[in-house]
Amino acid sequence: MYEVEKSNLKRCSEYVVQVLQPSYVRNFMTAYLDREIVERILSEETRSVTSAVQVFLDQVCLLEEEGWFQALLDTLQAEGYNGLCEALEKWDFEALENTRPHRVLLDRIEPSFTKKIRPNELLGHLRGCLLPRECEEIQAINSQKGQIAAAERLTECLKRSDKHNWFKLLKTALYDCEQHAALELLDPDTESSGSKTEEGHDEEMDTETMTTISFQYREECDDDDEGLLKSGNDMTPSETLSIPAAGDRSGVSVTGAQEPMRDGEKDRQGEKKLRHYQRELADPVFQGHNTIICAPTGCGKTVVALEICEQHLQAKGKEAKIVFMATKVDVFDQQYKLFKDHFLQKDPDVRIEGFCGNQEDTLSMTVIMENNDIIILTPQILVNAMTQGEVPCLSCFSLLILDECHNTTGKHPYNMIMRSYLDAKLDSGQNQRRLPQIVGLTASVGIGSFKNQSEAEDNICQLCGNLDARVISTVQTHIDDLRHYVHTPEKDFYLVPKRQANPFTRIIYDIMAKIEGLAKRVYNIESLSSIENRDYGSQKYEQWIVDVQKKCRVLHLKDQQEESRVCRALFNYTEHLRKYNDALIINEDARTKDALEYLSAFIEQVKNAGHDDTERQLTTYFEGYQGLLRNLSTGGQKENPKLAELQFILEEQYRHNEETKSVLFVRTRALADALRKWIEESDSLKFLKPGVLIGRGRKSSQLTGSGMTLTSKKGVLDSFKNLDNQSKILIATSVADEGIDIPQCNLVLMYEYVGNVVKMVQVRGRGRAQGSKCLLISDKKEMIDKEKHNMEKEKIVEKAVKNLQAAPEDMLQKIDIFQRRDKIFRDMEKCIVERPRTEGNYELLCSKCKKHGCFTEDIRKLQECHHIVMDRGFFTRAKTEPHPKPKGFNGLIKTKKLFCKHCGFDWGIVASYNTIPDLPVIKIDSFVVKNCVTGQQRYYRKWKEVDFTIKTFDLSEIVTNWIPLVPEEQ
């Protein structure tokens, strides 16, 4: 009976499995299934919903009772499974299939997504795609366990939604609730609100996928002697600036060497003036308007900013107080030097100071403000100063200049600053005349997700609203003058055949499968993650590892020793799986030899760190295959088609032009290092003498150390820009599109490297020389299609800007609406009472081996950001090593690194404070927090997420109780 329905149900079970939660149809189960079977299904659901649904379907397909199929449909309808019910009635699952890409995306970004959403705000907007029971569960979890737990449950429910429009409703909800950081994760075209630069453990791969790589734009400045970059006009100390009379713009001139000047562009003293298009860009600012200056990379926007500062100082006199902000420390350093050099030549009496988060102890913002005319900052510094009351209000300043102002979205520091500005502007009674003038600099305003010109205009107006900009200044009149100096590279695409499966890949597959088998003997790791269809060598497999490690951290077993053993073993197994997965990705883009070297370096590092039994087993296992893998890497593999194509392009380019300068963009540090070695070892390419430019990084990398300092970056750039052509190619990660100005660069290569519209403009702008080319090399058609789509969207943005400029009243009206709406949302947020932190004692366990670290009652909070363990016995559970980069920050001086004594996991640092030595300062993400009463375990990424109270550091307490470490203890 019902054989057709049973056959169809089996055939389409994959759709039911990804949507249904058996406990929600319990009434049907108790009516048609035996009690023991129902209990087994519900028990299985606590471990894995997917496997529980499969058991449920298997049992349903054994039913013979009359009417069971209609009863199932009725139950689904009653519980809100309208989409699934309709699909089963028609046996048409196309609507569910169409949501698969959205599920895959949400699955991939889940670790970051759950940290960026506020579920209690979203629920009211998402009831159309969630079941009533799910909404109740999420609300209960939010009140009982906190926001992160509720966010994880909300994300899980969304991934199992059977509503065809759930993804659209989610994006709309995030936009309406102003949760832009999460929205940007969902949409590859959405501008990043924070800088996902490639700091951290290969963050280019850990946190950025092929469609969400974060490229930060850095303006046209180039290094002289100590900095990295100069201005787009290549300024020299010998050139001076003449100030015109007030209102006279024709005579404006500025320090800055430009390309050979045309007739009429020098005055009688030989001083070089602003170019015509630069004067056009600055004119709305001179007229007093809040302005976004939008112009191509390399046109000299920083030079325009210098002239704006000069005019402002002249007009405001002693009342002038200017802040210039750069989003990254690298660019802060070069801009600070640029301002110092410029005003040293023009007007030494102008007082300039720089302040960024990378500096050691320095003066307070209050002192800096009182004693300087121009302050160069990274924006978080200003946010912190406002939070701490050192800057009471933005009225203390007369001009704010925001470099790369397209970042003024979401939770970016720029937007935090401008929210304060807009609150002051929109609150009644505020003296608006005292608010500073706002100037933003950017290469593109094509932010956010948009499908047509109307949506692009809305996004641009939103950005203008965030910046309170009333004018978008672009070059319109002097377009020929702009084209004379700024060259747009030709764009071309190379679709390369994919690398076929090979012996190296098959061996790594076998090794990974066996490691997974070993892990399953320790614990059922499949129950720790619901991520399915994870292919080896994919980003999804990386996400599976992250998910397993996250669940493992809070794994609770009755036997604490067994829990410690299991968690440590699973951590080791998954770390090795992670490295094998990385090696497969390297093998796909580079040589087999490079992938093997990456693995060998990791294994050697494990052995040198004093590995345990599990790690000894895994290293021995690798060494058993090492000989065979080495033979394959030295000739037993077919050549990588992408490398062959890249080699052909480079050989042809340099055959036609020996003076070519190339920048090769790649996604990861490991790949940058691999391609450097490949070029150096290729007879036809080694003359290029490649340099590698990567970010600073926070954690060590197997192949490239812990990143590059400003000094090492400068050395690479100097070699590349040297006239003797010592280095002809620069291999770089996303750090190189952050403001590097190389006018002689005429070939930009994007090696599997694609972003969104703004990033495309930035990367392309690295090629400044006339006749430049920008080439994308990929074996993925969808990546090439994405870049072509970006080019079309760039045209849409240009039309949108022109349309807004042509109807300024309509633009201003829309901006005002957005500002008032956003103000209402901010006021509503302020009314939400923050959930109080709980009292009680909690235990911190090492998140790798689950050994005891300390109790929360022994932790003290210093300066709202440092967390010190006051338990003197803490050092019996930890070991220390000399810190490789000891330096001071906020009154603390780092002296040692701190590790778990049992497993060697990084716990933090040892520091001194006010002459008190040997204070253990711990990182919360290195621990799991266990409730000493309930036994419940929680994992937190940041201290601000914890829901328990922490006492404030008291100097008198530590003076009476603290004893420094003796040498043998260290």
Secondary structure, DSSP 8 states (H G I E B T S, - for coil): --HHHHHHHHHTHHHHHTT--GGGGHHHHHHHS-HHHHHHHHHHHHH-HHHHHHHHHHHHTT--STTHHHHHHHHHHHHT-HHHHHHHHHT--HHHHHTHHHHHHHHHHHHHHHHH--HHHHHHHHTTTS-HHHHHHHHHHHHHT-HHHHHHHHHHHHHT---TTHHHHHHHHHHHTT-HHHHHHH-TTS--SS---S-STTHHHHT--TT--------SBB-SSSSSB--TT---TT-------TT--TT-B-S---SS--TT-B-TT--BB--HHHHHHHHHHHTT--EEEE--TTS-HHHHHHHHHHHHHHHHGGG--EEEE-SSHHHHHHHHHHHHHHHHHH-TTS-EEEE-TTS-S---HHHHHHT-SEEEE-HHHHHHHHHTTSS--GGG-SEEEEETGGG-STT-HHHHHHHHHHHHHHSTT--GGGS-EEEEEES----S--SSHHHHHHHHHHHHHHHT--EEE---TTHHHHHHH----EEEEEE-------HHHHHHHHHHHHHHHHHHHHS-GGGG----S--TTSHHHHHHHHHHHHHHHT---SSHHHHHHHHHHHHHHHHHHHHHHHHHHHHHHS-HHHHHHHHHHHHHHHHHT---HHHHHHHHHHHHHHHHHHHIIIIIS---HHHHHHHHHHHHHHHH-TT--EEEE-S-HHHHHHHHHHHHT-TTTGGG--EEE----SS-BTTTBT---HHHHHHHHHHHH-TT-S--EEEE-GGGGTTB--TT--EEEEES----HHHHHHHHTT--STT-EEEEEES-HHHHHHHHHHHHHHHHHHHHHHHHHH-HHHHHHHHHHHHHHHHHHHHHHHHS-----B-S-EEEEETTT--EEEEGGGEEEETTTEEEE--GGGGGSEEEEE-SS--EETTEEEEEEEEETTT--EEEEEEEETTEEEEEEE-GGGEEEEETTT--EEE-SSGGG--B--EE--HHHHHHH-----GGG-
